[in-house]
Amino acid sequence: MTPYPTLYSVEALTSNRSDMSTRSAIARATGPGTFAGRYVHFDGYPAGVGQALWDLYHGEFDGDLDRMLEAIIDRHPAGWSSIDDYPDSCYCHDRGETRRLTVTQRNAYRLCCEFVYAFEAPERGAPTMRILAAHDGRGRPRWETLAEVALDGHEPDWTSMHGTDTSAEHDD
């Protein structure tokens, strides 16, 4: 049996972020509770990657989710160092990585991802970004929905999302 790393609460994962990377994944939702996408090494908390993805969707990609996911996921199979300075920090083009790394609900915790940004584009209604957070399910890691963001709605206050403020403790 492969030992799995200990997973912590969202508060523990996001506290003292300056001491370590906050890893995440940008993914397409592939079904109920499933996703497939790319690894992101730095700034994975919602006020980092979440806000960067919002800005890319509304700016660079002008509200075209399919085009955005093709660019971020399909054209960069090795993942990202950071998404903040898109497109200059992908591992495949920037660093010459040739290994394809697909992050799914099965391997995200082994890759130490603390957040997953899973996108859905329903046939009807607004596209959404579901922010999933790693949760220690008594030795069985699982993903819990931290927020569901309607991409065509109002921009959320990223820094006030539960688990993203490193300057205060959260009493929930």
Salt bridges, closest charged atoms under 4 A:
GLU11 OE2 - HIS162 NE2 2.56
ASP64 OD2 - ARG67 NE 3.80
GLU70 OE2 - ARG75 NH2 3.27
ASP74 OD2 - ARG28 NH2 2.96
GLU120 OE2 - ARG130 NH2 3.75
GLU144 OE2 - HIS135 NE2 3.77
GLU144 OE2 - ARG142 NH2 2.84
GLU148 OE1 - ARG130 NH2 2.84
ASP172 OD2 - HIS162 ND1 2.74
